[in-house]
Amino acid sequence: MARWVLKCLECGEEWLLEVSYDISEMDRIYHYCSKCGKNTFHKILRMEPL
Ligand SMILES: [Zn+2]
């Protein structure tokens, strides 16, 4: 389990995503943004220690 800081590329919101797999190899990730209210592309900023 790891926590990743994601940044929405549409609104700039930064939030934490908890996933059980390594996403550090991914350039960007398509995920639901609660601020945009829809799925958007996100940049992976860093991993947060648990
Ligand atoms: Zn957003």
mmCIF file of the protein (N, C-alpha, C, O) and its ligand, coordinates in Angstrom:
data_MODEL
# 
_entry.id   MODEL 
# 
loop_
_entity.id 
_entity.type 
_entity.pdbx_number_of_molecules 
1 polymer     1 
2 non-polymer 1 
# 
_entity_poly.entity_id                      1 
_entity_poly.type                           'polypeptide(L)' 
_entity_poly.nstd_linkage                   no 
_entity_poly.nstd_monomer                   no 
_entity_poly.pdbx_seq_one_letter_code       MARWVLKCLECGEEWLLEVSYDISEMDRIYHYCSKCGKNTFHKILRMEPL 
_entity_poly.pdbx_seq_one_letter_code_can   MARWVLKCLECGEEWLLEVSYDISEMDRIYHYCSKCGKNTFHKILRMEPL 
_entity_poly.pdbx_strand_id                 A 
# 
loop_
_entity_poly_seq.entity_id 
_entity_poly_seq.num 
_entity_poly_seq.mon_id 
_entity_poly_seq.hetero 
1 1  MET n 
1 2  ALA n 
1 3  ARG n 
1 4  TRP n 
1 5  VAL n 
1 6  LEU n 
1 7  LYS n 
1 8  CYS n 
1 9  LEU n 
1 10 GLU n 
1 11 CYS n 
1 12 GLY n 
1 13 GLU n 
1 14 GLU n 
1 15 TRP n 
1 16 LEU n 
1 17 LEU n 
1 18 GLU n 
1 19 VAL n 
1 20 SER n 
1 21 TYR n 
1 22 ASP n 
1 23 ILE n 
1 24 SER n 
1 25 GLU n 
1 26 MET n 
1 27 ASP n 
1 28 ARG n 
1 29 ILE n 
1 30 TYR n 
1 31 HIS n 
1 32 TYR n 
1 33 CYS n 
1 34 SER n 
1 35 LYS n 
1 36 CYS n 
1 37 GLY n 
1 38 LYS n 
1 39 ASN n 
1 40 THR n 
1 41 PHE n 
1 42 HIS n 
1 43 LYS n 
1 44 ILE n 
1 45 LEU n 
1 46 ARG n 
1 47 MET n 
1 48 GLU n 
1 49 PRO n 
1 50 LEU n 
# 
loop_
_struct_asym.id 
_struct_asym.entity_id 
A 1 
B 2 
# 
loop_
_chem_comp.id 
_chem_comp.type 
_chem_comp.mon_nstd_flag 
ALA 'L-peptide linking' y 
ARG 'L-peptide linking' y 
ASN 'L-peptide linking' y 
ASP 'L-peptide linking' y 
CYS 'L-peptide linking' y 
GLU 'L-peptide linking' y 
GLY 'peptide linking'   y 
HIS 'L-peptide linking' y 
ILE 'L-peptide linking' y 
LEU 'L-peptide linking' y 
LYS 'L-peptide linking' y 
MET 'L-peptide linking' y 
PHE 'L-peptide linking' y 
PRO 'L-peptide linking' y 
SER 'L-peptide linking' y 
THR 'L-peptide linking' y 
TRP 'L-peptide linking' y 
TYR 'L-peptide linking' y 
VAL 'L-peptide linking' y 
ZN  non-polymer         . 
# 
_pdbx_entity_nonpoly.entity_id   2 
_pdbx_entity_nonpoly.name        ? 
_pdbx_entity_nonpoly.comp_id     ZN 
# 
_pdbx_nonpoly_scheme.asym_id         B 
_pdbx_nonpoly_scheme.entity_id       2 
_pdbx_nonpoly_scheme.mon_id          ZN 
_pdbx_nonpoly_scheme.ndb_seq_num     1 
_pdbx_nonpoly_scheme.pdb_seq_num     101 
_pdbx_nonpoly_scheme.auth_seq_num    101 
_pdbx_nonpoly_scheme.pdb_mon_id      ZN 
_pdbx_nonpoly_scheme.auth_mon_id     ZN 
_pdbx_nonpoly_scheme.pdb_strand_id   A 
_pdbx_nonpoly_scheme.pdb_ins_code    . 
# 
loop_
_atom_site.group_PDB 
_atom_site.id 
_atom_site.type_symbol 
_atom_site.label_atom_id 
_atom_site.label_alt_id 
_atom_site.label_comp_id 
_atom_site.label_asym_id 
_atom_site.label_entity_id 
_atom_site.label_seq_id 
_atom_site.pdbx_PDB_ins_code 
_atom_site.Cartn_x 
_atom_site.Cartn_y 
_atom_site.Cartn_z 
_atom_site.occupancy 
_atom_site.B_iso_or_equiv 
_atom_site.pdbx_formal_charge 
_atom_site.auth_seq_id 
_atom_site.auth_comp_id 
_atom_site.auth_asym_id 
_atom_site.auth_atom_id 
_atom_site.pdbx_PDB_model_num 
ATOM   1   N  N  . MET A 1 1  ? 0.853   -1.203 0.000   1.00 0.00 ? 1   MET A N  1 
ATOM   2   C  CA . MET A 1 1  ? 0.000   0.000  0.000   1.00 0.00 ? 1   MET A CA 1 
ATOM   3   C  C  . MET A 1 1  ? 0.884   1.246  0.000   1.00 0.00 ? 1   MET A C  1 
ATOM   4   O  O  . MET A 1 1  ? 1.872   1.333  0.730   1.00 0.00 ? 1   MET A O  1 
ATOM   5   N  N  . ALA A 1 2  ? 0.510   2.177  -0.815  1.00 0.00 ? 2   ALA A N  1 
ATOM   6   C  CA . ALA A 1 2  ? 1.256   3.426  -0.861  1.00 0.00 ? 2   ALA A CA 1 
ATOM   7   C  C  . ALA A 1 2  ? 0.278   4.571  -1.105  1.00 0.00 ? 2   ALA A C  1 
ATOM   8   O  O  . ALA A 1 2  ? -0.818  4.382  -1.635  1.00 0.00 ? 2   ALA A O  1 
ATOM   9   N  N  . ARG A 1 3  ? 0.700   5.736  -0.711  1.00 0.00 ? 3   ARG A N  1 
ATOM   10  C  CA . ARG A 1 3  ? -0.120  6.925  -0.959  1.00 0.00 ? 3   ARG A CA 1 
ATOM   11  C  C  . ARG A 1 3  ? 0.612   7.805  -1.951  1.00 0.00 ? 3   ARG A C  1 
ATOM   12  O  O  . ARG A 1 3  ? 1.808   8.065  -1.816  1.00 0.00 ? 3   ARG A O  1 
ATOM   13  N  N  . TRP A 1 4  ? -0.109  8.247  -2.925  1.00 0.00 ? 4   TRP A N  1 
ATOM   14  C  CA . TRP A 1 4  ? 0.476   9.055  -3.988  1.00 0.00 ? 4   TRP A CA 1 
ATOM   15  C  C  . TRP A 1 4  ? -0.207  10.415 -4.034  1.00 0.00 ? 4   TRP A C  1 
ATOM   16  O  O  . TRP A 1 4  ? -1.427  10.519 -3.908  1.00 0.00 ? 4   TRP A O  1 
ATOM   17  N  N  . VAL A 1 5  ? 0.592   11.439 -4.214  1.00 0.00 ? 5   VAL A N  1 
ATOM   18  C  CA . VAL A 1 5  ? 0.027   12.778 -4.369  1.00 0.00 ? 5   VAL A CA 1 
ATOM   19  C  C  . VAL A 1 5  ? -0.224  13.002 -5.850  1.00 0.00 ? 5   VAL A C  1 
ATOM   20  O  O  . VAL A 1 5  ? 0.701   13.032 -6.662  1.00 0.00 ? 5   VAL A O  1 
ATOM   21  N  N  . LEU A 1 6  ? -1.492  13.157 -6.177  1.00 0.00 ? 6   LEU A N  1 
ATOM   22  C  CA . LEU A 1 6  ? -1.874  13.401 -7.563  1.00 0.00 ? 6   LEU A CA 1 
ATOM   23  C  C  . LEU A 1 6  ? -2.287  14.849 -7.739  1.00 0.00 ? 6   LEU A C  1 
ATOM   24  O  O  . LEU A 1 6  ? -2.825  15.475 -6.826  1.00 0.00 ? 6   LEU A O  1 
ATOM   25  N  N  . LYS A 1 7  ? -2.028  15.367 -8.925  1.00 0.00 ? 7   LYS A N  1 
ATOM   26  C  CA . LYS A 1 7  ? -2.465  16.728 -9.242  1.00 0.00 ? 7   LYS A CA 1 
ATOM   27  C  C  . LYS A 1 7  ? -3.314  16.693 -10.498 1.00 0.00 ? 7   LYS A C  1 
ATOM   28  O  O  . LYS A 1 7  ? -2.870  16.230 -11.549 1.00 0.00 ? 7   LYS A O  1 
ATOM   29  N  N  . CYS A 1 8  ? -4.531  17.183 -10.384 1.00 0.00 ? 8   CYS A N  1 
ATOM   30  C  CA . CYS A 1 8  ? -5.427  17.229 -11.532 1.00 0.00 ? 8   CYS A CA 1 
ATOM   31  C  C  . CYS A 1 8  ? -4.906  18.247 -12.545 1.00 0.00 ? 8   CYS A C  1 
ATOM   32  O  O  . CYS A 1 8  ? -4.613  19.393 -12.203 1.00 0.00 ? 8   CYS A O  1 
ATOM   33  N  N  . LEU A 1 9  ? -4.800  17.810 -13.782 1.00 0.00 ? 9   LEU A N  1 
ATOM   34  C  CA . LEU A 1 9  ? -4.250  18.694 -14.811 1.00 0.00 ? 9   LEU A CA 1 
ATOM   35  C  C  . LEU A 1 9  ? -5.271  19.715 -15.302 1.00 0.00 ? 9   LEU A C  1 
ATOM   36  O  O  . LEU A 1 9  ? -4.918  20.638 -16.036 1.00 0.00 ? 9   LEU A O  1 
ATOM   37  N  N  . GLU A 1 10 ? -6.535  19.560 -14.905 1.00 0.00 ? 10  GLU A N  1 
ATOM   38  C  CA . GLU A 1 10 ? -7.560  20.516 -15.353 1.00 0.00 ? 10  GLU A CA 1 
ATOM   39  C  C  . GLU A 1 10 ? -7.781  21.632 -14.346 1.00 0.00 ? 10  GLU A C  1 
ATOM   40  O  O  . GLU A 1 10 ? -7.868  22.800 -14.727 1.00 0.00 ? 10  GLU A O  1 
ATOM   41  N  N  . CYS A 1 11 ? -7.875  21.282 -13.034 1.00 0.00 ? 11  CYS A N  1 
ATOM   42  C  CA . CYS A 1 11 ? -8.163  22.307 -12.026 1.00 0.00 ? 11  CYS A CA 1 
ATOM   43  C  C  . CYS A 1 11 ? -6.975  22.577 -11.107 1.00 0.00 ? 11  CYS A C  1 
ATOM   44  O  O  . CYS A 1 11 ? -6.983  23.559 -10.365 1.00 0.00 ? 11  CYS A O  1 
ATOM   45  N  N  . GLY A 1 12 ? -5.949  21.713 -11.145 1.00 0.00 ? 12  GLY A N  1 
ATOM   46  C  CA . GLY A 1 12 ? -4.765  21.948 -10.326 1.00 0.00 ? 12  GLY A CA 1 
ATOM   47  C  C  . GLY A 1 12 ? -4.876  21.436 -8.906  1.00 0.00 ? 12  GLY A C  1 
ATOM   48  O  O  . GLY A 1 12 ? -3.952  21.600 -8.110  1.00 0.00 ? 12  GLY A O  1 
ATOM   49  N  N  . GLU A 1 13 ? -6.009  20.812 -8.578  1.00 0.00 ? 13  GLU A N  1 
ATOM   50  C  CA . GLU A 1 13 ? -6.211  20.277 -7.233  1.00 0.00 ? 13  GLU A CA 1 
ATOM   51  C  C  . GLU A 1 13 ? -5.223  19.143 -6.941  1.00 0.00 ? 13  GLU A C  1 
ATOM   52  O  O  . GLU A 1 13 ? -5.004  18.266 -7.777  1.00 0.00 ? 13  GLU A O  1 
ATOM   53  N  N  . GLU A 1 14 ? -4.630  19.175 -5.741  1.00 0.00 ? 14  GLU A N  1 
ATOM   54  C  CA . GLU A 1 14 ? -3.745  18.095 -5.317  1.00 0.00 ? 14  GLU A CA 1 
ATOM   55  C  C  . GLU A 1 14 ? -4.457  17.268 -4.258  1.00 0.00 ? 14  GLU A C  1 
ATOM   56  O  O  . GLU A 1 14 ? -5.059  17.817 -3.336  1.00 0.00 ? 14  GLU A O  1 
ATOM   57  N  N  . TRP A 1 15 ? -4.389  15.956 -4.387  1.00 0.00 ? 15  TRP A N  1 
ATOM   58  C  CA . TRP A 1 15 ? -5.044  15.073 -3.416  1.00 0.00 ? 15  TRP A CA 1 
ATOM   59  C  C  . TRP A 1 15 ? -4.309  13.756 -3.350  1.00 0.00 ? 15  TRP A C  1 
ATOM   60  O  O  . TRP A 1 15 ? -3.482  13.434 -4.203  1.00 0.00 ? 15  TRP A O  1 
ATOM   61  N  N  . LEU A 1 16 ? -4.638  12.986 -2.292  1.00 0.00 ? 16  LEU A N  1 
ATOM   62  C  CA . LEU A 1 16 ? -3.941  11.727 -2.037  1.00 0.00 ? 16  LEU A CA 1 
ATOM   63  C  C  . LEU A 1 16 ? -4.727  10.541 -2.556  1.00 0.00 ? 16  LEU A C  1 
ATOM   64  O  O  . LEU A 1 16 ? -5.930  10.432 -2.322  1.00 0.00 ? 16  LEU A O  1 
ATOM   65  N  N  . LEU A 1 17 ? -4.048  9.659  -3.258  1.00 0.00 ? 17  LEU A N  1 
ATOM   66  C  CA . LEU A 1 17 ? -4.644  8.419  -3.732  1.00 0.00 ? 17  LEU A CA 1 
ATOM   67  C  C  . LEU A 1 17 ? -3.935  7.249  -3.069  1.00 0.00 ? 17  LEU A C  1 
ATOM   68  O  O  . LEU A 1 17 ? -2.706  7.172  -3.083  1.00 0.00 ? 17  LEU A O  1 
ATOM   69  N  N  . GLU A 1 18 ? -4.712  6.335  -2.487  1.00 0.00 ? 18  GLU A N  1 
ATOM   70  C  CA . GLU A 1 18 ? -4.126  5.137  -1.891  1.00 0.00 ? 18  GLU A CA 1 
ATOM   71  C  C  . GLU A 1 18 ? -4.354  3.970  -2.820  1.00 0.00 ? 18  GLU A C  1 
ATOM   72  O  O  . GLU A 1 18 ? -5.494  3.632  -3.139  1.00 0.00 ? 18  GLU A O  1 
ATOM   73  N  N  . VAL A 1 19 ? -3.274  3.354  -3.252  1.00 0.00 ? 19  VAL A N  1 
ATOM   74  C  CA . VAL A 1 19 ? -3.384  2.178  -4.105  1.00 0.00 ? 19  VAL A CA 1 
ATOM   75  C  C  . VAL A 1 19 ? -2.390  1.125  -3.632  1.00 0.00 ? 19  VAL A C  1 
ATOM   76  O  O  . VAL A 1 19 ? -1.413  1.431  -2.948  1.00 0.00 ? 19  VAL A O  1 
ATOM   77  N  N  . SER A 1 20 ? -2.656  -0.101 -4.005  1.00 0.00 ? 20  SER A N  1 
ATOM   78  C  CA . SER A 1 20 ? -1.815  -1.212 -3.548  1.00 0.00 ? 20  SER A CA 1 
ATOM   79  C  C  . SER A 1 20 ? -0.764  -1.580 -4.572  1.00 0.00 ? 20  SER A C  1 
ATOM   80  O  O  . SER A 1 20 ? -0.080  -2.591 -4.415  1.00 0.00 ? 20  SER A O  1 
ATOM   81  N  N  . TYR A 1 21 ? -0.622  -0.794 -5.603  1.00 0.00 ? 21  TYR A N  1 
ATOM   82  C  CA . TYR A 1 21 ? 0.365   -1.111 -6.626  1.00 0.00 ? 21  TYR A CA 1 
ATOM   83  C  C  . TYR A 1 21 ? 1.195   0.125  -6.952  1.00 0.00 ? 21  TYR A C  1 
ATOM   84  O  O  . TYR A 1 21 ? 0.826   1.250  -6.615  1.00 0.00 ? 21  TYR A O  1 
ATOM   85  N  N  . ASP A 1 22 ? 2.304   -0.108 -7.604  1.00 0.00 ? 22  ASP A N  1 
ATOM   86  C  CA . ASP A 1 22 ? 3.255   0.958  -7.927  1.00 0.00 ? 22  ASP A CA 1 
ATOM   87  C  C  . ASP A 1 22 ? 2.823   1.688  -9.201  1.00 0.00 ? 22  ASP A C  1 
ATOM   88  O  O  . ASP A 1 22 ? 2.742   1.090  -10.274 1.00 0.00 ? 22  ASP A O  1 
ATOM   89  N  N  . ILE A 1 23 ? 2.552   2.978  -9.068  1.00 0.00 ? 23  ILE A N  1 
ATOM   90  C  CA . ILE A 1 23 ? 2.149   3.738  -10.251 1.00 0.00 ? 23  ILE A CA 1 
ATOM   91  C  C  . ILE A 1 23 ? 3.228   4.740  -10.645 1.00 0.00 ? 23  ILE A C  1 
ATOM   92  O  O  . ILE A 1 23 ? 3.004   5.603  -11.495 1.00 0.00 ? 23  ILE A O  1 
ATOM   93  N  N  . SER A 1 24 ? 4.398   4.622  -10.026 1.00 0.00 ? 24  SER A N  1 
ATOM   94  C  CA . SER A 1 24 ? 5.455   5.600  -10.278 1.00 0.00 ? 24  SER A CA 1 
ATOM   95  C  C  . SER A 1 24 ? 5.969   5.537  -11.712 1.00 0.00 ? 24  SER A C  1 
ATOM   96  O  O  . SER A 1 24 ? 6.556   6.499  -12.208 1.00 0.00 ? 24  SER A O  1 
ATOM   97  N  N  . GLU A 1 25 ? 5.747   4.400  -12.379 1.00 0.00 ? 25  GLU A N  1 
ATOM   98  C  CA . GLU A 1 25 ? 6.218   4.254  -13.757 1.00 0.00 ? 25  GLU A CA 1 
ATOM   99  C  C  . GLU A 1 25 ? 5.293   4.963  -14.746 1.00 0.00 ? 25  GLU A C  1 
ATOM   100 O  O  . GLU A 1 25 ? 5.651   5.214  -15.897 1.00 0.00 ? 25  GLU A O  1 
ATOM   101 N  N  . MET A 1 26 ? 4.088   5.278  -14.254 1.00 0.00 ? 26  MET A N  1 
ATOM   102 C  CA . MET A 1 26 ? 3.116   5.892  -15.153 1.00 0.00 ? 26  MET A CA 1 
ATOM   103 C  C  . MET A 1 26 ? 3.387   7.381  -15.291 1.00 0.00 ? 26  MET A C  1 
ATOM   104 O  O  . MET A 1 26 ? 3.715   8.067  -14.324 1.00 0.00 ? 26  MET A O  1 
ATOM   105 N  N  . ASP A 1 27 ? 3.243   7.854  -16.498 1.00 0.00 ? 27  ASP A N  1 
ATOM   106 C  CA . ASP A 1 27 ? 3.482   9.270  -16.764 1.00 0.00 ? 27  ASP A CA 1 
ATOM   107 C  C  . ASP A 1 27 ? 2.339   10.107 -16.194 1.00 0.00 ? 27  ASP A C  1 
ATOM   108 O  O  . ASP A 1 27 ? 2.573   11.139 -15.565 1.00 0.00 ? 27  ASP A O  1 
ATOM   109 N  N  . ARG A 1 28 ? 1.128   9.667  -16.412 1.00 0.00 ? 28  ARG A N  1 
ATOM   110 C  CA . ARG A 1 28 ? -0.042  10.337 -15.850 1.00 0.00 ? 28  ARG A CA 1 
ATOM   111 C  C  . ARG A 1 28 ? -1.147  9.314  -15.710 1.00 0.00 ? 28  ARG A C  1 
ATOM   112 O  O  . ARG A 1 28 ? -1.097  8.236  -16.301 1.00 0.00 ? 28  ARG A O  1 
ATOM   113 N  N  . ILE A 1 29 ? -2.150  9.670  -14.914 1.00 0.00 ? 29  ILE A N  1 
ATOM   114 C  CA . ILE A 1 29 ? -3.183  8.702  -14.575 1.00 0.00 ? 29  ILE A CA 1 
ATOM   115 C  C  . ILE A 1 29 ? -4.562  9.339  -14.762 1.00 0.00 ? 29  ILE A C  1 
ATOM   116 O  O  . ILE A 1 29 ? -4.790  10.489 -14.388 1.00 0.00 ? 29  ILE A O  1 
ATOM   117 N  N  . TYR A 1 30 ? -5.468  8.563  -15.349 1.00 0.00 ? 30  TYR A N  1 
ATOM   118 C  CA . TYR A 1 30 ? -6.830  9.027  -15.598 1.00 0.00 ? 30  TYR A CA 1 
ATOM   119 C  C  . TYR A 1 30 ? -7.696  8.589  -14.429 1.00 0.00 ? 30  TYR A C  1 
ATOM   120 O  O  . TYR A 1 30 ? -7.888  7.394  -14.203 1.00 0.00 ? 30  TYR A O  1 
ATOM   121 N  N  . HIS A 1 31 ? -8.221  9.560  -13.686 1.00 0.00 ? 31  HIS A N  1 
ATOM   122 C  CA . HIS A 1 31 ? -8.948  9.247  -12.455 1.00 0.00 ? 31  HIS A CA 1 
ATOM   123 C  C  . HIS A 1 31 ? -10.020 10.297 -12.208 1.00 0.00 ? 31  HIS A C  1 
ATOM   124 O  O  . HIS A 1 31 ? -9.976  11.400 -12.752 1.00 0.00 ? 31  HIS A O  1 
ATOM   125 N  N  . TYR A 1 32 ? -10.978 9.924  -11.377 1.00 0.00 ? 32  TYR A N  1 
ATOM   126 C  CA . TYR A 1 32 ? -12.052 10.868 -11.036 1.00 0.00 ? 32  TYR A CA 1 
ATOM   127 C  C  . TYR A 1 32 ? -11.531 11.991 -10.142 1.00 0.00 ? 32  TYR A C  1 
ATOM   128 O  O  . TYR A 1 32 ? -10.863 11.734 -9.141  1.00 0.00 ? 32  TYR A O  1 
ATOM   129 N  N  . CYS A 1 33 ? -11.831 13.210 -10.498 1.00 0.00 ? 33  CYS A N  1 
ATOM   130 C  CA . CYS A 1 33 ? -11.489 14.377 -9.681  1.00 0.00 ? 33  CYS A CA 1 
ATOM   131 C  C  . CYS A 1 33 ? -12.775 14.917 -9.066  1.00 0.00 ? 33  CYS A C  1 
ATOM   132 O  O  . CYS A 1 33 ? -13.716 15.264 -9.780  1.00 0.00 ? 33  CYS A O  1 
ATOM   133 N  N  . SER A 1 34 ? -12.810 14.987 -7.727  1.00 0.00 ? 34  SER A N  1 
ATOM   134 C  CA . SER A 1 34 ? -14.037 15.412 -7.043  1.00 0.00 ? 34  SER A CA 1 
ATOM   135 C  C  . SER A 1 34 ? -14.304 16.898 -7.250  1.00 0.00 ? 34  SER A C  1 
ATOM   136 O  O  . SER A 1 34 ? -15.448 17.342 -7.149  1.00 0.00 ? 34  SER A O  1 
ATOM   137 N  N  . LYS A 1 35 ? -13.275 17.657 -7.535  1.00 0.00 ? 35  LYS A N  1 
ATOM   138 C  CA . LYS A 1 35 ? -13.468 19.090 -7.755  1.00 0.00 ? 35  LYS A CA 1 
ATOM   139 C  C  . LYS A 1 35 ? -14.030 19.356 -9.153  1.00 0.00 ? 35  LYS A C  1 
ATOM   140 O  O  . LYS A 1 35 ? -14.920 20.188 -9.327  1.00 0.00 ? 35  LYS A O  1 
ATOM   141 N  N  . CYS A 1 36 ? -13.494 18.632 -10.152 1.00 0.00 ? 36  CYS A N  1 
ATOM   142 C  CA . CYS A 1 36 ? -14.001 18.759 -11.521 1.00 0.00 ? 36  CYS A CA 1 
ATOM   143 C  C  . CYS A 1 36 ? -15.341 18.038 -11.667 1.00 0.00 ? 36  CYS A C  1 
ATOM   144 O  O  . CYS A 1 36 ? -16.170 18.416 -12.495 1.00 0.00 ? 36  CYS A O  1 
ATOM   145 N  N  . GLY A 1 37 ? -15.547 16.992 -10.851 1.00 0.00 ? 37  GLY A N  1 
ATOM   146 C  CA . GLY A 1 37 ? -16.758 16.203 -10.951 1.00 0.00 ? 37  GLY A CA 1 
ATOM   147 C  C  . GLY A 1 37 ? -16.769 15.263 -12.130 1.00 0.00 ? 37  GLY A C  1 
ATOM   148 O  O  . GLY A 1 37 ? -17.832 14.844 -12.590 1.00 0.00 ? 37  GLY A O  1 
ATOM   149 N  N  . LYS A 1 38 ? -15.597 14.930 -12.620 1.00 0.00 ? 38  LYS A N  1 
ATOM   150 C  CA . LYS A 1 38 ? -15.487 14.018 -13.766 1.00 0.00 ? 38  LYS A CA 1 
ATOM   151 C  C  . LYS A 1 38 ? -14.095 13.408 -13.779 1.00 0.00 ? 38  LYS A C  1 
ATOM   152 O  O  . LYS A 1 38 ? -13.228 13.788 -12.993 1.00 0.00 ? 38  LYS A O  1 
ATOM   153 N  N  . ASN A 1 39 ? -13.896 12.459 -14.679 1.00 0.00 ? 39  ASN A N  1 
ATOM   154 C  CA . ASN A 1 39 ? -12.579 11.860 -14.842 1.00 0.00 ? 39  ASN A CA 1 
ATOM   155 C  C  . ASN A 1 39 ? -11.665 12.798 -15.621 1.00 0.00 ? 39  ASN A C  1 
ATOM   156 O  O  . ASN A 1 39 ? -12.026 13.323 -16.674 1.00 0.00 ? 39  ASN A O  1 
ATOM   157 N  N  . THR A 1 40 ? -10.470 12.992 -15.070 1.00 0.00 ? 40  THR A N  1 
ATOM   158 C  CA . THR A 1 40 ? -9.495  13.869 -15.726 1.00 0.00 ? 40  THR A CA 1 
ATOM   159 C  C  . THR A 1 40 ? -8.115  13.216 -15.649 1.00 0.00 ? 40  THR A C  1 
ATOM   160 O  O  . THR A 1 40 ? -7.911  12.240 -14.927 1.00 0.00 ? 40  THR A O  1 
ATOM   161 N  N  . PHE A 1 41 ? -7.185  13.771 -16.400 1.00 0.00 ? 41  PHE A N  1 
ATOM   162 C  CA . PHE A 1 41 ? -5.816  13.296 -16.298 1.00 0.00 ? 41  PHE A CA 1 
ATOM   163 C  C  . PHE A 1 41 ? -5.132  13.946 -15.096 1.00 0.00 ? 41  PHE A C  1 
ATOM   164 O  O  . PHE A 1 41 ? -5.331  15.125 -14.807 1.00 0.00 ? 41  PHE A O  1 
ATOM   165 N  N  . HIS A 1 42 ? -4.324  13.148 -14.409 1.00 0.00 ? 42  HIS A N  1 
ATOM   166 C  CA . HIS A 1 42 ? -3.585  13.622 -13.247 1.00 0.00 ? 42  HIS A CA 1 
ATOM   167 C  C  . HIS A 1 42 ? -2.100  13.352 -13.427 1.00 0.00 ? 42  HIS A C  1 
ATOM   168 O  O  . HIS A 1 42 ? -1.688  12.359 -14.027 1.00 0.00 ? 42  HIS A O  1 
ATOM   169 N  N  . LYS A 1 43 ? -1.317  14.270 -12.886 1.00 0.00 ? 43  LYS A N  1 
ATOM   170 C  CA . LYS A 1 43 ? 0.125   14.059 -12.834 1.00 0.00 ? 43  LYS A CA 1 
ATOM   171 C  C  . LYS A 1 43 ? 0.465   13.475 -11.471 1.00 0.00 ? 43  LYS A C  1 
ATOM   172 O  O  . LYS A 1 43 ? -0.090  13.891 -10.454 1.00 0.00 ? 43  LYS A O  1 
ATOM   173 N  N  . ILE A 1 44 ? 1.380   12.510 -11.453 1.00 0.00 ? 44  ILE A N  1 
ATOM   174 C  CA . ILE A 1 44 ? 1.819   11.920 -10.188 1.00 0.00 ? 44  ILE A CA 1 
ATOM   175 C  C  . ILE A 1 44 ? 2.988   12.746 -9.648  1.00 0.00 ? 44  ILE A C  1 
ATOM   176 O  O  . ILE A 1 44 ? 4.067   12.765 -10.239 1.00 0.00 ? 44  ILE A O  1 
ATOM   177 N  N  . LEU A 1 45 ? 2.768   13.417 -8.537  1.00 0.00 ? 45  LEU A N  1 
ATOM   178 C  CA . LEU A 1 45 ? 3.798   14.313 -8.002  1.00 0.00 ? 45  LEU A CA 1 
ATOM   179 C  C  . LEU A 1 45 ? 4.834   13.565 -7.182  1.00 0.00 ? 45  LEU A C  1 
ATOM   180 O  O  . LEU A 1 45 ? 6.034   13.701 -7.417  1.00 0.00 ? 45  LEU A O  1 
ATOM   181 N  N  . ARG A 1 46 ? 4.376   12.779 -6.223  1.00 0.00 ? 46  ARG A N  1 
ATOM   182 C  CA . ARG A 1 46 ? 5.320   12.062 -5.353  1.00 0.00 ? 46  ARG A CA 1 
ATOM   183 C  C  . ARG A 1 46 ? 4.580   11.006 -4.543  1.00 0.00 ? 46  ARG A C  1 
ATOM   184 O  O  . ARG A 1 46 ? 3.350   10.954 -4.519  1.00 0.00 ? 46  ARG A O  1 
ATOM   185 N  N  . MET A 1 47 ? 5.376   10.162 -3.876  1.00 0.00 ? 47  MET A N  1 
ATOM   186 C  CA . MET A 1 47 ? 4.823   9.172  -2.964  1.00 0.00 ? 47  MET A CA 1 
ATOM   187 C  C  . MET A 1 47 ? 4.933   9.702  -1.547  1.00 0.00 ? 47  MET A C  1 
ATOM   188 O  O  . MET A 1 47 ? 5.965   10.251 -1.160  1.00 0.00 ? 47  MET A O  1 
ATOM   189 N  N  . GLU A 1 48 ? 3.874   9.538  -0.775  1.00 0.00 ? 48  GLU A N  1 
ATOM   190 C  CA . GLU A 1 48 ? 3.881   9.955  0.625   1.00 0.00 ? 48  GLU A CA 1 
ATOM   191 C  C  . GLU A 1 48 ? 4.136   8.747  1.509   1.00 0.00 ? 48  GLU A C  1 
ATOM   192 O  O  . GLU A 1 48 ? 3.526   7.700  1.290   1.00 0.00 ? 48  GLU A O  1 
ATOM   193 N  N  . PRO A 1 49 ? 5.013   8.850  2.498   1.00 0.00 ? 49  PRO A N  1 
ATOM   194 C  CA . PRO A 1 49 ? 5.232   7.730  3.415   1.00 0.00 ? 49  PRO A CA 1 
ATOM   195 C  C  . PRO A 1 49 ? 3.989   7.480  4.257   1.00 0.00 ? 49  PRO A C  1 
ATOM   196 O  O  . PRO A 1 49 ? 3.297   8.424  4.639   1.00 0.00 ? 49  PRO A O  1 
ATOM   197 N  N  . LEU A 1 50 ? 3.704   6.229  4.544   1.00 0.00 ? 50  LEU A N  1 
ATOM   198 C  CA . LEU A 1 50 ? 2.523   5.885  5.322   1.00 0.00 ? 50  LEU A CA 1 
ATOM   199 C  C  . LEU A 1 50 ? 2.759   6.154  6.814   1.00 0.00 ? 50  LEU A C  1 
ATOM   200 O  O  . LEU A 1 50 ? 1.868   5.923  7.632   1.00 0.00 ? 50  LEU A O  1 
HETATM 201 ZN ZN . ZN  B 2 .  ? -9.861  18.539 -11.216 1.00 0.00 2 101 ZN  A ZN 1 
# 
